[in-house]
Amino acid sequence: MITMAFEVLLMVCVVTMTAAVMYLLYRVAILTTQVGMLQDWSGEVSYELLAQEQAREVALMRDRMQDIERELTELRDWSDSSAVEVS
């Protein structure tokens, strides 16, 4: 009789432990998926930040090129007006 009760108690413990292990494995799978999603999101954010930084650099280069073109035009105009005065 005690042996039978012990066997039932042992079976309940085994079933409970199996359920607990399965739940923990389920949670690990969910966490692994979430970590993967966070890594993907982090990569996208890094790519977006890099793209924004490059866009700012391109805009600065474009502004600098426009400044250089304006200065060259002013220099040509000054050079042309100086040549007319000399003649």
MDAnalysis code that builds the backbone (N, CA, C; Angstrom):
import MDAnalysis as mda
import numpy as np

u = mda.Universe.empty(261, n_residues=87, atom_resindex=np.repeat(np.arange(87), 3), trajectory=True)
u.add_TopologyAttr("name", ["N", "CA", "C"] * 87)
u.add_TopologyAttr("resid", np.arange(1, 88))
u.add_TopologyAttr("resname", ["MET", "ILE", "THR", "MET", "ALA", "PHE", "GLU", "VAL", "LEU", "LEU", "MET", "VAL", "CYS", "VAL", "VAL", "THR", "MET", "THR", "ALA", "ALA", "VAL", "MET", "TYR", "LEU", "LEU", "TYR", "ARG", "VAL", "ALA", "ILE", "LEU", "THR", "THR", "GLN", "VAL", "GLY", "MET", "LEU", "GLN", "ASP", "TRP", "SER", "GLY", "GLU", "VAL", "SER", "TYR", "GLU", "LEU", "LEU", "ALA", "GLN", "GLU", "GLN", "ALA", "ARG", "GLU", "VAL", "ALA", "LEU", "MET", "ARG", "ASP", "ARG", "MET", "GLN", "ASP", "ILE", "GLU", "ARG", "GLU", "LEU", "THR", "GLU", "LEU", "ARG", "ASP", "TRP", "SER", "ASP", "SER", "SER", "ALA", "VAL", "GLU", "VAL", "SER"])
u.atoms.positions = np.array([
    [0.821, -1.181, 0.000],
    [0.000, 0.000, 0.000],
    [0.876, 1.259, 0.000],
    [1.899, 1.290, 0.840],
    [2.813, 2.432, 0.883],
    [3.583, 2.503, -0.424],
    [3.941, 1.341, -0.952],
    [4.685, 1.313, -2.212],
    [3.835, 1.895, -3.331],
    [2.548, 1.567, -3.362],
    [1.647, 2.072, -4.385],
    [1.509, 3.595, -4.276],
    [1.364, 4.117, -3.077],
    [1.251, 5.556, -2.856],
    [2.562, 6.245, -3.262],
    [3.679, 5.614, -2.947],
    [4.975, 6.163, -3.320],
    [5.128, 6.209, -4.834],
    [4.687, 5.152, -5.516],
    [4.768, 5.117, -6.976],
    [3.897, 6.205, -7.599],
    [2.708, 6.429, -7.067],
    [1.819, 7.470, -7.570],
    [2.449, 8.844, -7.337],
    [2.994, 9.043, -6.147],
    [3.661, 10.301, -5.835],
    [4.855, 10.529, -6.758],
    [5.605, 9.492, -7.019],
    [6.753, 9.570, -7.919],
    [6.300, 9.920, -9.336],
    [5.215, 9.320, -9.804],
    [4.680, 9.614, -11.135],
    [4.209, 11.066, -11.224],
    [3.557, 11.555, -10.179],
    [3.109, 12.948, -10.155],
    [4.314, 13.876, -10.222],
    [5.361, 13.543, -9.492],
    [6.576, 14.360, -9.521],
    [7.206, 14.348, -10.917],
    [7.264, 13.184, -11.548],
    [7.852, 13.076, -12.883],
    [7.035, 13.886, -13.884],
    [5.718, 13.773, -13.820],
    [4.857, 14.523, -14.737],
    [5.005, 16.023, -14.500],
    [5.055, 16.425, -13.239],
    [5.210, 17.841, -12.908],
    [6.553, 18.366, -13.403],
    [7.613, 17.610, -13.181],
    [8.943, 18.030, -13.633],
    [9.009, 18.083, -15.156],
    [8.397, 17.134, -15.825],
    [8.377, 17.131, -17.285],
    [7.657, 18.367, -17.800],
    [6.523, 18.691, -17.191],
    [5.776, 19.880, -17.601],
    [6.603, 21.137, -17.351],
    [7.301, 21.196, -16.234],
    [8.124, 22.364, -15.920],
    [9.264, 22.506, -16.923],
    [9.913, 21.407, -17.266],
    [11.003, 21.443, -18.238],
    [10.477, 21.861, -19.614],
    [9.336, 21.340, -20.000],
    [8.763, 21.707, -21.296],
    [8.406, 23.197, -21.325],
    [7.883, 23.713, -20.224],
    [7.557, 25.136, -20.151],
    [8.827, 25.977, -20.256],
    [9.879, 25.570, -19.552],
    [11.137, 26.303, -19.628],
    [11.714, 26.275, -21.044],
    [11.631, 25.139, -21.717],
    [12.102, 25.060, -23.104],
    [11.279, 25.970, -24.011],
    [9.995, 26.022, -23.772],
    [9.113, 26.918, -24.527],
    [9.523, 28.369, -24.316],
    [9.787, 28.760, -23.071],
    [10.201, 30.134, -22.766],
    [11.560, 30.451, -23.402],
    [12.465, 29.486, -23.394],
    [13.780, 29.692, -24.020],
    [13.605, 29.906, -25.525],
    [12.714, 29.140, -26.139],
    [12.465, 29.312, -27.574],
    [11.901, 30.694, -27.863],
    [10.982, 31.155, -27.041],
    [10.397, 32.491, -27.228],
    [11.472, 33.563, -27.048],
    [12.282, 33.424, -26.007],
    [13.341, 34.412, -25.764],
    [14.359, 34.418, -26.903],
    [14.686, 33.253, -27.419],
    [15.622, 33.178, -28.540],
    [15.056, 33.905, -29.753],
    [13.774, 33.727, -30.008],
    [13.124, 34.416, -31.123],
    [13.143, 35.920, -30.897],
    [12.848, 36.348, -29.673],
    [12.843, 37.779, -29.366],
    [14.236, 38.378, -29.493],
    [15.255, 37.647, -29.061],
    [16.624, 38.135, -29.203],
    [16.976, 38.272, -30.680],
    [16.576, 37.305, -31.483],
    [16.813, 37.387, -32.923],
    [16.125, 38.594, -33.535],
    [14.903, 38.858, -33.115],
    [14.171, 40.017, -33.631],
    [14.857, 41.311, -33.205],
    [15.347, 41.362, -31.964],
    [16.048, 42.555, -31.490],
    [17.355, 42.767, -32.255],
    [18.049, 41.680, -32.570],
    [19.278, 41.801, -33.350],
    [18.974, 42.325, -34.745],
    [17.910, 41.823, -35.355],
    [17.515, 42.319, -36.673],
    [17.159, 43.798, -36.604],
    [16.384, 44.181, -35.588],
    [15.985, 45.577, -35.432],
    [17.202, 46.456, -35.204],
    [18.129, 45.984, -34.377],
    [19.353, 46.733, -34.099],
    [20.156, 46.933, -35.375],
    [20.223, 45.905, -36.209],
    [20.921, 46.036, -37.484],
    [20.260, 47.056, -38.387],
    [18.934, 47.055, -38.409],
    [18.204, 48.025, -39.228],
    [18.434, 49.448, -38.720],
    [18.424, 49.607, -37.398],
    [18.652, 50.933, -36.818],
    [20.068, 51.399, -37.138],
    [21.040, 50.514, -37.019],
    [22.420, 50.876, -37.339],
    [22.543, 51.277, -38.804],
    [21.891, 50.523, -39.670],
    [21.932, 50.844, -41.100],
    [21.288, 52.201, -41.364],
    [20.165, 52.460, -40.699],
    [19.462, 53.738, -40.883],
    [20.315, 54.903, -40.379],
    [20.960, 54.721, -39.225],
    [21.823, 55.776, -38.693],
    [23.009, 56.033, -39.619],
    [23.580, 54.981, -40.161],
    [24.686, 55.133, -41.106],
    [24.221, 55.858, -42.358],
    [23.041, 55.511, -42.851],
    [22.499, 56.169, -44.046],
    [22.247, 57.652, -43.776],
    [21.733, 57.990, -42.604],
    [21.494, 59.391, -42.258],
    [22.811, 60.168, -42.168],
    [23.813, 59.536, -41.574],
    [25.120, 60.190, -41.458],
    [25.723, 60.437, -42.842],
    [25.621, 59.455, -43.714],
    [26.146, 59.623, -45.068],
    [25.359, 60.684, -45.833],
    [24.052, 60.753, -45.615],
    [23.242, 61.775, -46.276],
    [23.667, 63.175, -45.809],
    [23.952, 63.320, -44.507],
    [24.423, 64.616, -44.000],
    [25.778, 64.975, -44.627],
    [26.668, 63.987, -44.736],
    [27.977, 64.238, -45.333],
    [27.846, 64.637, -46.802],
    [26.961, 63.979, -47.523],
    [26.741, 64.315, -48.928],
    [26.180, 65.734, -49.043],
    [25.251, 66.093, -48.166],
    [24.680, 67.444, -48.187],
    [25.762, 68.492, -47.904],
    [26.638, 68.204, -46.952],
    [27.731, 69.134, -46.657],
    [28.675, 69.265, -47.851],
    [28.984, 68.136, -48.504],
    [29.844, 68.188, -49.687],
    [29.177, 68.970, -50.815],
    [27.877, 68.762, -50.981],
    [27.139, 69.496, -52.015],
    [27.169, 71.000, -51.733],
    [26.959, 71.379, -50.467],
    [27.021, 72.794, -50.092],
    [28.413, 73.364, -50.356],
    [29.433, 72.596, -50.009],
    [30.808, 73.062, -50.226],
    [31.096, 73.214, -51.725],
    [30.622, 72.270, -52.531],
    [30.815, 72.373, -53.988],
    [30.110, 73.614, -54.541],
    [28.925, 73.916, -54.051],
    [28.208, 75.118, -54.496],
    [28.969, 76.378, -54.095],
    [29.560, 76.363, -52.886],
    [30.374, 77.505, -52.456],
    [31.586, 77.679, -53.366],
    [32.229, 76.575, -53.704],
    [33.405, 76.632, -54.577],
    [33.008, 77.131, -55.965],
    [31.895, 76.619, -56.494],
    [31.433, 77.070, -57.817],
    [31.115, 78.564, -57.800],
    [30.477, 79.054, -56.728],
    [30.155, 80.472, -56.613],
    [31.435, 81.303, -56.546],
    [32.409, 80.846, -55.768],
    [33.676, 81.564, -55.665],
    [34.416, 81.574, -57.000],
    [34.386, 80.453, -57.726],
    [35.021, 80.411, -59.041],
    [34.338, 81.367, -60.019],
    [33.011, 81.423, -59.955],
    [32.273, 82.348, -60.821],
    [32.651, 83.791, -60.488],
    [32.722, 84.111, -59.194],
    [33.126, 85.458, -58.786],
    [34.547, 85.766, -59.247],
    [35.435, 84.778, -59.157],
    [36.816, 84.967, -59.599],
    [36.880, 85.207, -61.104],
    [36.082, 84.435, -61.874],
    [36.031, 84.634, -63.331],
    [35.483, 86.019, -63.668],
    [34.405, 86.384, -62.981],
    [33.825, 87.710, -63.219],
    [34.836, 88.810, -62.882],
    [35.533, 88.670, -61.771],
    [36.540, 89.645, -61.380],
    [37.672, 89.675, -62.394],
    [38.086, 88.462, -62.848],
    [39.167, 88.366, -63.830],
    [38.746, 89.014, -65.146],
    [37.501, 88.773, -65.579],
    [36.997, 89.370, -66.815],
    [36.925, 90.891, -66.681],
    [36.471, 91.382, -65.533],
    [36.362, 92.836, -65.358],
    [37.746, 93.471, -65.265],
    [38.713, 92.760, -64.701],
    [40.073, 93.277, -64.630],
    [40.699, 93.329, -66.002],
    [40.396, 92.341, -66.824],
    [40.943, 92.310, -68.186],
    [40.367, 93.456, -69.012],
    [39.118, 93.814, -68.815],
    [38.482, 94.902, -69.550],
    [39.111, 96.235, -69.140],
    [39.395, 96.412, -67.841],
    [39.972, 97.647, -67.344],
    [41.374, 97.863, -67.898],
    [42.146, 96.785, -68.062],
    [43.508, 96.869, -68.555],
    [43.510, 97.268, -70.024],
    [42.553, 96.799, -70.780],
    [42.507, 97.068, -72.217],
    [42.231, 98.468, -72.429],
])
